[in-house]
């Protein structure tokens, strides 16, 4: 991961900004958010093991669903880690976008 991008991602995490990670990007969650972060890449055992090895907590997830780490305002979905088509991937991605937007506006209520 490029240093500038890592710094930006860490700044979002430290500021408590809602973030959505899609497809393989949740594999970087432990590097960005630190040990104990909860995320998903779907059901790939090797990638899930890598997340765990880096200190993250992997939750299996269907393509049309999301996993949320409420303490970090982090939402993830497996997308093409599981999806066989754009339609399959879109179902989880749309749910993720909706949830990230909800988290963004929760403070405004």
N, C-alpha and C positions, 0 to 999 in steps of 0.2 A: 504494500500500500504506500503510495507516495506520501511523503512527510506532510505536505500542505493539506492534502485531503484528510489525513489522519488528524491533524490539528483542528481542522474545521469540524469533523465528526465528534471529536472529544469536547470541543467547545459547546456543541449542541447538547451533548450528554450532560456536561457540567451545568448548563443553564436549565436543564429539565425540560427541554423542548420536545414535543412529540415527534417521533421518527417512525417511518415505516421502512422495513428492510424486506426485499423481495428476492426470491430465487436463491442464488448462492450467497448473496451478501450477508445474510444472518451468520454465516461462518465467521465474519469479522466482529460480531457483537462482543465477544469476550475481550478482544483487543481494545475496543472502543469503550465499553461500559465496565469492564473489570469482572472479577469472579462473581459467579452466582447469577449472571444475567440469564433470563429465560428467553428462548427463541426457538424457531423451527426451520428446518430445510426439508421437511416432509417426513420421509421414512428411509432415507439412505443410511445404512448403518455405519459406513466408513466416514462419511461427513459428520454424522452425529457424534461418532467417537472422537473426531478431531475437535469438535466444539467442546465436548466434555474435557478433553485433554488440556484445552486452553483455559479451562475454568468455568465455562458456560454450562447451562442446564438446557439440554435439548428436549423438546416436547414433540412427539409425533403428531402429525397434522395432515388432514385430507386436503386435496388441492383446492376445495371450495371453502376452506375455513382459514382462520387466523389464530395466532397465539399472541397473547399480550403479557408483557411484563409491566404490571401496573405501577410498580415502584419507580420504574425508569421511563414510563410513558413510551415504551418501545413495542411496536406491533410488527409481526412478521408473518409471511405466508410463503409456501413452497413454490408456487408458480411452476416454472418449467423443470424444477427438480422432480416433479410428479406429473405435470400436465402433458397430455398428448396432443393438445390443440390450443389455439389462442382462446377459444371459447371456454375451455376448462380453466386455463390460467386466469382469464378475466374474472371469473366468479370470485376467487379468493382475493385478487388484486382490488376489485371494486369494494369488497368488504373491508380490506385494509385501508383504502383511501377514506372510506366513510368513517372508520373508527379513528384514524389520525385526525381528521377534521373535527370530529366530536371532541377529542382530547384538546385540540387547539382552542376550541371555543368554550370549554368547561369553565375556564377562569373568568369569562365574560358574563356569566349568568348571575 
